[in-house]
Amino acid sequence: MNHCLLAILLTAAGPPFEAQMLDGRTLVGPIVEIGSDRVAIETSAGTESLATDALIRLSPRQAPTPSHDEPGAWIELADGSSVVAVQYTADEDLSRLLLQENRTAEIPTGNVTSVS
């Protein structure tokens, strides 16, 4: 799983996701934590920690809306994933990404392998 990309997406503002469980439950809310064996979703009843092997499907509640922001940089991350940013700035320790729709994300500069 692309952990760098997931970290960026989680810090960038959480759109609602729908989790369909093997036991028949459907939970809706933004993802607040994700790991190899668990996903946490913030529901109206509070945070639900779900075992990934109990998930049938985890998907965005709505399709993303296209943005008219022009990409300024393609950022390749250490885990092999890529992120498109409108703007990219970095110092020795921290990289700052301005994503579409004025969302922002910060990641350790050591997780960035290239910017073009």
Stockholm file with secondary structure:
# STOCKHOLM 1.0

chainA/1-116         MNHCLLAILLTAAGPPFEAQMLDGRTLVGPIVEIGSDRVAIETSAGTESLATDALIRLSPRQAPTPSHDEPGAWIELADGSSVVAVQYTADEDLSRLLLQENRTAEIPTGNVTSVS
#=GR chainA/1-116 SS CCHHHHHHHHHTCCCEEEEEETTSCEEEEEEEEECSSEEEEEETTEEEEEEGGGEEEEEESSCCCCCCCCCCEEEEETTSCEEEESEEEECSSEEEEECGGGCEEEEEGGGEEEEC
#=GC SS_cons         CCHHHHHHHHHTCCCEEEEEETTSCEEEEEEEEECSSEEEEEETTEEEEEEGGGEEEEEESSCCCCCCCCCCEEEEETTSCEEEESEEEECSSEEEEECGGGCEEEEEGGGEEEEC
//
